[in-house]
Amino acid sequence: MNAYPIPQWRATLDGVDITDRIAPRLLDLTLTESRGDEADQVDLRLHDHDGRLALPRRGVTLALAFGWADTGIVNKGMFVVDEAEHSGPPDIVTIRARSADLTHSIRTRRERSWHDTTLGTVLRTLAGDHSLKLAVGPTLDTIALPHLDQANESDVNLITRLGRRFDAVATIKAGTLIFSPIASTTTSSGLQLPVQRLTRASGDSHRYAVADRDAVTGIRAYWGDRGAARRKSVLVGSAENEKKLQATYASEREARQHAGAELRRLARGTATLSLKLALGRADLYPGQTVNVAGFKPEIDGTAWLVIKATHTIDGGAGFCTGLELERATTAPAI
């Protein structure tokens, strides 16, 4: 008879391992990982029945790793404690920490422009300004940017805006600015990413939803033609059930890029799948491609992208992972 797997985790506060000290007090530990500009977040709830648990000061760093005793733990990164709460009765300390990479300087608004450059050059400037490494997809690195303005805008907002324009994962994790195509099957260095495979037996519950009936068939975007002194439009897809973007872009090329990105986003969102895995998977994270089996043919026949992963360990030795997924699309870049 196989023994039930035992969750294993480690928490380090400002370089000091506090796992053994807080393990007897653990109510639950939750890590929420997101694909885009939203910071990853740790919520740690601890018993304070004897009143001896000190509240951590804000700004200290929390390193977190977890997994299973028989397969080892996965390092999940560094976080900065920005909230501490004491509530009761019963007395409970809640510690909340977010990704350590989103520093004050990257949120500071600034003014600058780029001319006759490439997307990769802009990203290298942004990464260098904040002592970050850069991982940029080869297909995105050389895209021409005739002109780009950063007007009273933070660097993190600019990164997010470029991510939406080029339909890319645009995020900062583990000291690296990551900018890669959504649903990419390779890393920025060209390594093939493994496709994760899950079966219905892996989960406690699931929810699948599809909404193709009113699917948008095309995106129309507008741009200002200074030579003709009027506004023009481009359509990506068909006009049968088109959606219009409200912004007016600086060039036809930029308008087409935004329209193509929006069409691919909408196509992915027409089918969604949520899974709760009975046995947590610390190795699953946003951006990965997942194939599933044991559901309906429409579900099994779809390639899925992880958009959010929520890992929870409780004091009763349970470890589960909740996944939010969307349909992967292979539509070409515009």
Phi, psi and chi 1 to 4 in degrees:
 res  aa     phi    psi   chi1   chi2   chi3   chi4
   1 MET       -  127.3 -177.6  175.5  178.2      -
   2 ASN   -77.1  137.6  -66.6  -30.2      -      -
   3 ALA   -72.1  146.0      -      -      -      -
   4 TYR   -67.1  134.8 -168.7   81.3      -      -
   5 PRO   -60.9  147.7   20.2  -30.8      -      -
   6 ILE  -112.0  122.6  -59.5  172.4      -      -
   7 PRO   -64.7  148.3  -16.8   29.6      -      -
   8 GLN  -133.7  138.8 -167.8  171.3   42.6      -
   9 TRP  -148.9  160.8   57.3  -79.0      -      -
  10 ARG  -143.6  132.9 -177.6  178.0   65.4 -122.1
  11 ALA  -124.7  131.5      -      -      -      -
  12 THR  -125.1  124.1  -55.3      -      -      -
  13 LEU  -109.0  115.9 -162.9   65.3      -      -
  14 ASP    48.7   43.7  -95.1    0.7      -      -
  15 GLY    84.3   -3.7      -      -      -      -
  16 VAL  -105.3  124.5  177.7      -      -      -
  17 ASP   -71.3  116.9 -168.7  -27.8      -      -
  18 ILE  -110.6   10.7   60.2  170.7      -      -
  19 THR   -57.8  -54.4  -49.8      -      -      -
  20 ASP   -63.0  -31.7  -68.6  -19.1      -      -
  21 ARG   -70.6  -37.8 -166.3 -174.1  -39.5  166.2
  22 ILE  -102.6  -12.6   65.7  173.3      -      -
  23 ALA   -54.2  -43.4      -      -      -      -
  24 PRO   -65.8  -16.8  -20.7   33.9      -      -
  25 ARG   -99.2   -2.5  -61.2  176.7  177.0  -89.5
  26 LEU   -67.4  122.1 -179.6   67.9      -      -
  27 LEU   -87.6  -56.0  -81.0  169.7      -      -
  28 ASP  -164.8  157.1   49.8   62.5      -      -
  29 LEU  -131.7  124.3 -177.8  162.0      -      -
  30 THR  -127.3  129.9  -60.0      -      -      -
  31 LEU  -115.9  124.5  168.6   62.5      -      -
  32 THR  -110.6  118.7  -57.5      -      -      -
  33 GLU  -109.2  130.2  -61.3  177.3  -70.3      -
  34 SER  -118.6  157.2  -58.0      -      -      -
  35 ARG   -80.8  -36.8 -178.0  174.7   65.5 -168.6
  36 GLY   -96.7 -139.1      -      -      -      -
  37 ASP   -78.5   -9.5   58.7  -49.4      -      -
  38 GLU   -68.8  131.2 -174.3  179.5  -13.6      -
  39 ALA   -68.8  142.9      -      -      -      -
  40 ASP   -65.9  147.3  -65.2  -14.5      -      -
  41 GLN  -135.8  137.2 -179.9  173.2  -53.1      -
  42 VAL  -111.2  132.1  175.1      -      -      -
  43 ASP  -121.1  121.8  -70.2  -87.9      -      -
  44 LEU  -122.4  118.1 -177.1   61.3      -      -
  45 ARG  -112.9  128.4  -64.0 -162.6  -48.4  141.4
  46 LEU  -129.2  142.4  -54.2  168.4      -      -
  47 HIS   -66.0  140.0  -76.7  -67.2      -      -
  48 ASP  -131.1   48.7 -171.8   32.6      -      -
  49 HIS   -63.9  -26.7   55.7  -80.3      -      -
  50 ASP  -102.2    0.1   54.6    4.1      -      -
  51 GLY    71.2   14.9      -      -      -      -
  52 ARG   -99.3    2.2  -61.0  179.2   62.0 -176.0
  53 LEU   -89.7  119.5 -166.3   59.7      -      -
  54 ALA   -80.3  145.4      -      -      -      -
  55 LEU   -79.5  129.9  -66.3  175.9      -      -
  56 PRO   -70.2  150.3   28.3  -34.8      -      -
  57 ARG   -79.2  151.2   67.9 -177.3 -173.3  -82.3
  58 ARG   -68.7  145.6  -70.0 -174.9  -58.0  167.6
  59 GLY    98.2  -11.6      -      -      -      -
  60 VAL   -75.3  154.8  -62.8      -      -      -
  61 THR   -96.1  140.9   58.3      -      -      -
  62 LEU  -121.5  117.7  175.0   68.2      -      -
  63 ALA   -99.5  138.4      -      -      -      -
  64 LEU  -133.5  138.0 -173.8   62.6      -      -
  65 ALA  -145.2  144.4      -      -      -      -
  66 PHE  -158.7  168.1   52.7   78.4      -      -
  67 GLY   169.6 -138.6      -      -      -      -
  68 TRP  -124.3  148.5  -63.7   98.9      -      -
  69 ALA   -60.6  -33.8      -      -      -      -
  70 ASP   -86.0  -18.8   56.9  -15.8      -      -
  71 THR  -115.1   -6.3   57.1      -      -      -
  72 GLY    94.4  169.5      -      -      -      -
  73 ILE  -106.5  156.7   60.7  177.5      -      -
  74 VAL  -112.3  129.1  176.5      -      -      -
  75 ASN   -71.0  122.9 -179.6   16.8      -      -
  76 LYS  -105.3    6.1  -58.0  -55.8  -73.2 -173.5
  77 GLY   107.0 -172.8      -      -      -      -
  78 MET  -114.0  140.6 -166.3   82.4   69.1      -
  79 PHE  -133.3  157.3  -52.9   85.9      -      -
  80 VAL  -112.0  126.3  172.9      -      -      -
  81 VAL   -70.8  121.2  174.4      -      -      -
  82 ASP  -124.5   -2.7   60.0    2.1      -      -
  83 GLU  -145.1  139.7  -69.9 -176.8   41.9      -
  84 ALA  -139.3  131.9      -      -      -      -
  85 GLU  -133.2  140.3  175.7 -174.0  -60.1      -
  86 HIS  -120.9  126.4 -168.9  -85.6      -      -
  87 SER  -136.9  165.0   61.4      -      -      -
  88 GLY   168.9 -178.1      -      -      -      -
  89 PRO   -78.0  157.9   29.6  -32.8      -      -
  90 PRO   -68.3  150.4   28.0  -36.2      -      -
  91 ASP   -70.1  125.5  -75.8    7.0      -      -
  92 ILE  -135.7  135.6  -65.5  171.8      -      -
  93 VAL  -102.6  126.5  169.6      -      -      -
  94 THR  -112.5  124.5  -58.8      -      -      -
  95 ILE  -112.6  128.0  -60.0  169.0      -      -
  96 ARG  -121.1  130.5 -174.5  164.0  -67.5  116.4
  97 ALA  -135.0  148.3      -      -      -      -
  98 ARG  -126.0  165.4  -66.3  178.7  174.4   85.7
  99 SER   -44.8  133.7  -57.6      -      -      -
 100 ALA   -76.2  -11.0      -      -      -      -
 101 ASP   -82.0  -19.2  -58.8  -62.2      -      -
 102 LEU   -88.1   77.7  -59.9 -178.4      -      -
 103 THR   -76.1  170.8   59.6      -      -      -
 104 HIS   -61.6  -39.9  175.0   72.2      -      -
 105 SER   -64.5  -34.6   63.3      -      -      -
 106 ILE   -76.5  -12.5 -157.0  168.8      -      -
 107 ARG   -98.5   -1.2  -64.7 -177.2  179.5  -83.1
 108 THR   -79.0  132.8  -58.7      -      -      -
 109 ARG   -73.0  144.9  -61.5 -177.0 -177.3 -141.6
 110 ARG  -151.0  169.5   56.8 -164.1  -53.5  176.9
 111 GLU  -125.5  125.9  -55.4  -95.9   -9.5      -
 112 ARG  -168.4  167.6   55.9  179.3  160.3  177.6
 113 SER  -139.4  154.5  -62.8      -      -      -
 114 TRP  -122.2  146.0  -73.5  -92.1      -      -
 115 HIS  -133.6  139.0  -54.0  -81.9      -      -
 116 ASP    46.2   58.2  -63.1  -37.9      -      -
 117 THR  -130.3 -167.7 -173.1      -      -      -
 118 THR  -125.4  161.8   64.0      -      -      -
 119 LEU   -60.4  -41.5  178.4   58.2      -      -
 120 GLY   -60.9  -38.8      -      -      -      -
 121 THR   -64.9  -42.1  -61.2      -      -      -
 122 VAL   -62.7  -45.4  171.2      -      -      -
 123 LEU   -64.5  -36.9  -65.9  172.2      -      -
 124 ARG   -65.3  -36.5  -74.5 -179.1 -179.5   84.6
 125 THR   -64.3  -46.6  -60.9      -      -      -
 126 LEU   -63.8  -42.6  -66.8  167.9      -      -
 127 ALA   -65.1  -43.3      -      -      -      -
 128 GLY   -64.3  -35.2      -      -      -      -
 129 ASP   -62.1  -22.5  -74.2  -11.6      -      -
 130 HIS  -123.3   20.3  -55.3  -76.1      -      -
 131 SER    54.5   41.2  -58.2      -      -      -
 132 LEU  -104.4  149.1  -61.7  169.4      -      -
 133 LYS   -75.4  163.4  -62.1  176.0 -176.2  176.9
 134 LEU  -126.7  130.5  176.3   65.3      -      -
 135 ALA  -123.9  102.5      -      -      -      -
 136 VAL  -120.3  135.8   56.5      -      -      -
 137 GLY   -62.9  137.4      -      -      -      -
 138 PRO   -56.0  -35.6  -22.6   32.2      -      -
 139 THR   -71.0  -20.6   58.4      -      -      -
 140 LEU   -95.4  -28.0  -63.0  170.9      -      -
 141 ASP   -55.1  -42.5 -164.3   -6.5      -      -
 142 THR   -97.6    7.2   56.9      -      -      -
 143 ILE   -61.6  130.3  -70.6  178.0      -      -
 144 ALA   -73.3  138.1      -      -      -      -
 145 LEU  -125.1   94.8  -76.1  179.6      -      -
 146 PRO   -59.5  -35.4  -23.1   34.3      -      -
 147 HIS  -157.5  139.5 -177.4   77.6      -      -
 148 LEU  -147.6  127.3  177.0   67.0      -      -
 149 ASP  -107.9  139.7  -74.3  -34.5      -      -
 150 GLN  -117.2   99.1 -177.9  178.0    4.5      -
 151 ALA  -111.4  109.4      -      -      -      -
 152 ASN    48.9   50.2 -166.8   28.8      -      -
 153 GLU  -136.3  138.2 -178.8 -179.4   26.1      -
 154 SER   -74.3  158.5   68.9      -      -      -
 155 ASP   -63.6  -37.3  -73.6   -8.4      -      -
 156 VAL   -67.7  -33.6   71.1      -      -      -
 157 ASN   -70.2  -37.5 -167.3   75.3      -      -
 158 LEU   -63.7  -42.5  176.1   59.9      -      -
 159 ILE   -60.0  -43.5  -68.0  166.4      -      -
 160 THR   -63.6  -42.3  -59.1      -      -      -
 161 ARG   -63.8  -41.9  177.3  159.2   63.9   90.3
 162 LEU   -65.8  -35.7  -70.2  170.9      -      -
 163 GLY   -61.5  -42.0      -      -      -      -
 164 ARG   -69.4  -37.8  -69.7 -167.9   63.6   82.1
 165 ARG   -63.0  -39.0  174.1  173.1  173.0  178.1
 166 PHE  -107.8   14.0  -63.5  103.5      -      -
 167 ASP    50.0   54.4 -165.1   31.1      -      -
 168 ALA  -121.6  153.8      -      -      -      -
 169 VAL   -70.3  118.4  173.3      -      -      -
 170 ALA  -128.0   99.9      -      -      -      -
 171 THR  -152.5  168.0 -171.3      -      -      -
 172 ILE  -123.3  118.3  -59.0  169.5      -      -
 173 LYS  -142.1  137.7  -64.7 -175.3 -172.8  -67.2
 174 ALA    52.6   42.2      -      -      -      -
 175 GLY    74.8   16.1      -      -      -      -
 176 THR  -129.2  131.2  -58.8      -      -      -
 177 LEU   -82.8  113.7  168.8   54.0      -      -
 178 ILE  -103.3  126.1  -59.5  168.4      -      -
 179 PHE  -140.3  100.1 -158.9   95.3      -      -
 180 SER  -144.3  154.9   61.7      -      -      -
 181 PRO   -60.2  137.1  -21.0   32.1      -      -
 182 ILE   -64.0  137.1  -68.3  177.3      -      -
 183 ALA    74.2   15.7      -      -      -      -
 184 SER   -64.6  140.4  174.8      -      -      -
 185 THR   -99.0    3.4   58.2      -      -      -
 186 THR  -132.0  158.1   59.2      -      -      -
 187 THR   -79.0  172.8   66.2      -      -      -
 188 SER   -64.1  -21.2   57.9      -      -      -
 189 SER   -92.9    3.4   58.7      -      -      -
 190 GLY    94.6    1.7      -      -      -      -
 191 LEU   -75.3  140.1  -64.1  176.6      -      -
 192 GLN   -73.8  128.9 -167.3   71.5   24.7      -
 193 LEU   -85.4  133.3  -72.6  170.3      -      -
 194 PRO   -70.6  142.4   26.5  -33.5      -      -
 195 VAL   -84.8  124.4  175.6      -      -      -
 196 GLN   -78.2  141.8  -60.1  -68.2  -19.4      -
 197 ARG  -121.0  128.0  -54.6 -173.1 -170.2  -79.7
 198 LEU  -127.5  144.0  -60.4  171.9      -      -
 199 THR  -113.2  164.9   67.3      -      -      -
 200 ARG   -61.8  -29.3 -176.3  162.8 -174.9  175.4
 201 ALA   -65.9  -16.6      -      -      -      -
 202 SER   -76.0  -16.9  -54.4      -      -      -
 203 GLY  -117.3  157.9      -      -      -      -
 204 ASP   -84.9  -35.9  -85.2  -14.1      -      -
 205 SER  -157.5  162.7   61.0      -      -      -
 206 HIS  -149.7  162.6   75.4  -80.8      -      -
 207 ARG  -147.8  122.9 -176.9  178.5 -175.4  -84.4
 208 TYR  -117.0  136.3  166.9   73.9      -      -
 209 ALA  -139.9  139.4      -      -      -      -
 210 VAL  -133.5  141.5   61.8      -      -      -
 211 ALA  -141.1   65.3      -      -      -      -
 212 ASP   -85.3  -16.9  -78.4  -27.6      -      -
 213 ARG   -58.0  -43.2 -177.2  167.1   54.8   88.2
 214 ASP  -109.3   31.7  -63.1  -41.0      -      -
 215 ALA   -62.7  138.0      -      -      -      -
 216 VAL   -69.8  133.7  171.3      -      -      -
 217 THR   -99.6  -15.2   59.7      -      -      -
 218 GLY  -161.3  158.0      -      -      -      -
 219 ILE  -123.1  127.6  -58.0  -66.2      -      -
 220 ARG  -106.3  129.1 -173.4  175.5  -62.0  -82.4
 221 ALA  -124.6  147.8      -      -      -      -
 222 TYR  -109.7  148.9  -65.4   89.4      -      -
 223 TRP  -141.5  152.2   60.9  -74.7      -      -
 224 GLY   -92.3  113.1      -      -      -      -
 225 ASP   -89.2  100.7 -174.4  -16.3      -      -
 226 ARG   -66.6  -33.7  -66.4 -174.8  177.9 -179.7
 227 GLY   -64.3  -40.0      -      -      -      -
 228 ALA   -92.0   -4.3      -      -      -      -
 229 ALA    55.3   41.1      -      -      -      -
 230 ARG  -154.6  168.9   65.1 -171.5 -179.0   92.1
 231 ARG   -93.8  133.2 -164.8  169.0   76.5  145.3
 232 LYS  -119.1  170.4  -64.6 -177.3  177.4  179.5
 233 SER  -134.7  157.8   71.1      -      -      -
 234 VAL  -127.6  149.2  -65.1      -      -      -
 235 LEU  -121.2  124.8  175.1   67.9      -      -
 236 VAL  -106.9  122.6  175.3      -      -      -
 237 GLY    96.5 -154.2      -      -      -      -
 238 SER  -112.2  160.9   69.1      -      -      -
 239 ALA   -87.8    3.1      -      -      -      -
 240 GLU   -55.9  -45.9  179.4 -176.0   -7.7      -
 241 ASN  -142.1   71.8 -173.8   24.1      -      -
 242 GLU   -87.2  154.0   70.5  175.6   52.2      -
 243 LYS  -115.5  138.7  172.3 -175.1  174.7 -178.8
 244 LYS  -103.7  131.8  -64.6  179.8  175.8   65.6
 245 LEU   -82.3  140.1  -59.9 -176.8      -      -
 246 GLN   -77.7  -31.4  -67.3 -176.0  -12.3      -
 247 ALA   -69.6  155.8      -      -      -      -
 248 THR  -111.0  122.7  -60.6      -      -      -
 249 TYR   -96.4  165.9  -60.1  102.8      -      -
 250 ALA   -76.6  -23.0      -      -      -      -
 251 SER  -149.9  163.3   66.7      -      -      -
 252 GLU   -62.1  -39.2 -179.9 -179.6    1.8      -
 253 ARG   -60.7  -46.2  179.4 -175.7  179.0   89.2
 254 GLU   -66.0  -40.5 -176.8  179.8  -10.0      -
 255 ALA   -60.9  -41.9      -      -      -      -
 256 ARG   -66.7  -37.1 -171.5  174.8  -64.1  -82.2
 257 GLN   -63.9  -44.8  -72.1  166.7  -18.9      -
 258 HIS   -65.8  -40.6  -80.8  -81.7      -      -
 259 ALA   -65.1  -43.7      -      -      -      -
 260 GLY   -64.5  -40.9      -      -      -      -
 261 ALA   -63.3  -42.8      -      -      -      -
 262 GLU   -66.2  -37.9 -179.8   66.9   11.1      -
 263 LEU   -64.4  -39.9 -173.4   60.2      -      -
 264 ARG   -69.3  -37.7  -69.2 -168.9  -65.1  -81.9
 265 ARG   -61.1  -45.0  -87.8 -167.1  -66.5  -84.6
 266 LEU   -66.4  -37.2  -69.0  175.8      -      -
 267 ALA   -63.8  -38.9      -      -      -      -
 268 ARG   -66.9  -35.2  -71.3 -166.3  -59.3  -90.0
 269 GLY   -78.2   -6.2      -      -      -      -
 270 THR   -71.2  -18.5   56.0      -      -      -
 271 ALA  -133.8  130.6      -      -      -      -
 272 THR  -131.7  152.7   58.9      -      -      -
 273 LEU  -142.0  131.7  176.6   65.6      -      -
 274 SER  -118.3  139.8   60.6      -      -      -
 275 LEU  -132.2  141.3  -65.8  172.1      -      -
 276 LYS  -114.8  115.4 -176.7  177.3 -180.0 -177.9
 277 LEU   -88.3  124.7  -54.4 -177.2      -      -
 278 ALA   -63.1  -37.7      -      -      -      -
 279 LEU  -107.1  113.6  -63.6  179.6      -      -
 280 GLY   -57.2  149.5      -      -      -      -
 281 ARG  -124.5   96.7  -71.0  -81.6  -57.0  -90.0
 282 ALA   -67.8  -18.3      -      -      -      -
 283 ASP   -84.7   -2.4   60.3  -38.4      -      -
 284 LEU   -92.8  136.3  -65.9  178.4      -      -
 285 TYR  -153.4  163.0   53.2   85.6      -      -
 286 PRO   -59.6  144.3  -27.3   37.0      -      -
 287 GLY   100.7  -17.4      -      -      -      -
 288 GLN   -76.4  150.2  -70.4  179.6  -53.7      -
 289 THR   -93.6  136.0  -58.6      -      -      -
 290 VAL  -128.5  134.6  171.8      -      -      -
 291 ASN  -107.8  141.9  -71.8  -21.1      -      -
 292 VAL  -122.5  159.9  -60.2      -      -      -
 293 ALA  -145.6  149.9      -      -      -      -
 294 GLY    99.5    4.7      -      -      -      -
 295 PHE  -106.1 -152.3  -60.1   90.0      -      -
 296 LYS   -74.5  155.4  -65.2  -69.3 -174.0 -177.8
 297 PRO   -55.6  -36.6  -25.8   34.2      -      -
 298 GLU   -64.5  -31.7  -62.2   90.6  -24.2      -
 299 ILE   -80.2  -46.6  -54.6  175.3      -      -
 300 ASP   -64.8  -29.6  -66.3   -6.9      -      -
 301 GLY   -85.8    5.6      -      -      -      -
 302 THR  -108.8  136.8  -62.0      -      -      -
 303 ALA   -84.6  135.4      -      -      -      -
 304 TRP  -117.1  149.4  -62.2   96.3      -      -
 305 LEU  -112.7  133.4  -74.0  174.8      -      -
 306 VAL   -76.8  123.3  179.4      -      -      -
 307 ILE  -106.9  -21.3   56.8  176.4      -      -
 308 LYS  -154.1  138.8 -179.2  173.6  -74.9 -171.2
 309 ALA  -127.4  128.8      -      -      -      -
 310 THR  -120.5  112.6  -57.1      -      -      -
 311 HIS  -103.1  130.9  -50.9  -80.3      -      -
 312 THR  -131.4  128.0  -58.0      -      -      -
 313 ILE  -116.5  131.0  -64.7  174.7      -      -
 314 ASP  -114.6  165.8   63.6   49.5      -      -
 315 GLY   -66.5  -12.5      -      -      -      -
 316 GLY   -90.7   19.7      -      -      -      -
 317 ALA    70.5   31.4      -      -      -      -
 318 GLY  -104.7  146.7      -      -      -      -
 319 PHE  -144.1  115.4  170.1   27.6      -      -
 320 CYS  -131.2  161.6   62.7      -      -      -
 321 THR  -130.6  128.5  -65.1      -      -      -
 322 GLY  -102.9  134.0      -      -      -      -
 323 LEU  -120.6  138.1  -61.4  175.3      -      -
 324 GLU  -113.3  126.7  -65.8 -179.6   20.9      -
 325 LEU  -129.3  154.5  -52.2  103.4      -      -
 326 GLU  -130.9  160.9   65.3 -177.8    7.0      -
 327 ARG   -61.7  132.8  172.4 -172.6  -71.9  160.4
 328 ALA   -79.9  139.9      -      -      -      -
 329 THR  -120.6  150.3   61.1      -      -      -
 330 THR  -115.2   21.4   56.0      -      -      -
 331 ALA   -61.7  138.4      -      -      -      -
 332 PRO   -68.2  154.2   26.1  -34.1      -      -
 333 ALA   -66.8  150.5      -      -      -      -
 334 ILE   -96.7      -  -60.5  -61.7      -      -
